[in-house]
Amino acid sequence: TFVANMYPSTDYTAADGIYSTDPQVAKALATMSDDEAKELIKGLYTYDDNAKIQEIYTKALNSANESSVVIPLNYRNEYVVYNSDKVASYTFNSIPNHVDVAAIKLN
């Protein structure tokens, strides 16, 4: 399975939407072919049927379990040091060790 963060999609209805940007999803679906993984999760974030959502998560988590993938349940705190004369603030995102340049607010 190939996953790259270089071309993130914001169209969550697309088969390669969030899948292309989420490293944990990539790990969970590592035992599937690229086409199988995309077919499984396409449109996941647009479903409102709890049974369908549960079915998808069950299959993804079973895949992760079968391949002995470690999926973190929490992350450690991160710190940032910056020049406050130049930078007003920085908002951390949900992916550790990932610097989101768009989250840097300049003075």
C-alpha positions as CSV (number, residue, x, y, z in Angstrom):
1,T,0.0,0.0,0.0
2,F,1.4,3.4,-0.9
3,V,0.4,6.5,1.0
4,A,1.9,10.0,0.5
5,N,1.3,13.2,2.2
6,M,2.6,15.2,-0.7
7,Y,-0.8,15.6,-2.4
8,P,-3.4,15.8,0.3
9,S,-7.0,15.8,-0.8
10,T,-9.7,17.7,1.0
11,D,-12.5,15.9,-0.9
12,Y,-13.6,13.4,1.8
13,T,-15.9,11.7,-0.6
14,A,-13.0,10.7,-2.9
15,A,-11.6,7.2,-2.5
16,D,-8.2,8.7,-1.9
17,G,-9.3,11.6,0.3
18,I,-8.2,11.3,3.9
19,Y,-6.4,8.0,3.2
20,S,-3.7,10.0,1.4
21,T,-2.9,12.1,4.4
22,D,-3.4,9.9,7.5
23,P,-0.4,7.8,8.5
24,Q,-2.4,5.7,11.0
25,V,-4.9,4.7,8.3
26,A,-2.0,3.8,6.1
27,K,-0.6,1.5,8.8
28,A,-4.0,-0.1,9.5
29,L,-4.5,-0.9,5.9
30,A,-1.0,-2.1,5.1
31,T,-2.1,-5.7,4.5
32,M,-4.5,-4.7,1.8
33,S,-3.8,-3.7,-1.8
34,D,-4.0,0.0,-2.6
35,D,-7.3,-0.6,-4.5
36,E,-8.8,-2.7,-1.6
37,A,-7.9,0.0,1.0
38,K,-9.3,2.8,-1.1
39,E,-12.5,0.9,-1.7
40,L,-12.9,0.1,2.0
41,I,-12.6,3.7,3.2
42,K,-13.9,5.8,0.3
43,G,-16.4,8.2,1.5
44,L,-16.0,7.1,5.2
45,Y,-16.3,10.6,6.6
46,T,-19.6,11.2,4.7
47,Y,-21.5,8.1,6.0
48,D,-24.2,8.6,8.6
49,D,-25.0,4.9,8.9
50,N,-23.5,3.7,12.2
51,A,-23.6,0.0,11.1
52,K,-21.6,0.8,7.9
53,I,-19.1,2.9,9.8
54,Q,-18.6,0.1,12.4
55,E,-18.1,-2.4,9.6
56,I,-15.4,-0.3,8.1
57,Y,-13.6,0.3,11.3
58,T,-13.8,-3.3,12.3
59,K,-12.3,-4.4,9.0
60,A,-9.5,-1.8,9.3
61,L,-8.7,-2.6,12.9
62,N,-8.7,-6.4,12.1
63,S,-6.3,-5.7,9.3
64,A,-4.0,-3.7,11.7
65,N,-4.2,-6.5,14.3
66,E,-3.3,-9.2,11.7
67,S,-0.3,-7.2,10.6
68,S,0.8,-6.4,14.2
69,V,0.7,-2.7,13.5
70,V,1.1,-0.4,16.5
71,I,-1.5,2.4,16.5
72,P,-0.8,5.0,19.2
73,L,-3.6,5.8,21.5
74,N,-2.1,9.0,22.6
75,Y,0.9,11.3,21.9
76,R,3.3,13.2,24.1
77,N,3.2,16.9,24.4
78,E,5.2,18.9,21.9
79,Y,6.9,22.2,22.4
80,V,8.0,24.9,20.1
81,V,10.5,27.7,20.4
82,Y,10.2,30.7,18.2
83,N,11.2,34.4,18.0
84,S,8.2,36.2,19.4
85,D,9.2,39.4,17.5
86,K,8.5,37.5,14.2
87,V,6.0,34.8,15.1
88,A,2.7,35.5,17.0
89,S,1.7,31.9,17.6
90,Y,1.7,28.4,16.4
91,T,-1.2,25.9,16.5
92,F,-0.3,22.3,16.8
93,N,-2.1,19.8,14.6
94,S,-3.0,16.2,15.5
95,I,0.0,14.6,13.8
96,P,3.1,14.6,16.1
97,N,6.4,15.8,14.6
98,H,4.5,17.4,11.7
99,V,5.1,21.1,11.3
100,D,2.1,22.7,9.6
101,V,3.5,25.9,8.0
102,A,-0.1,27.2,7.6
103,A,-0.5,27.1,11.4
104,I,2.3,29.7,12.0
105,K,0.8,33.1,12.7
106,L,3.3,35.9,11.9
107,N,3.3,39.3,13.6
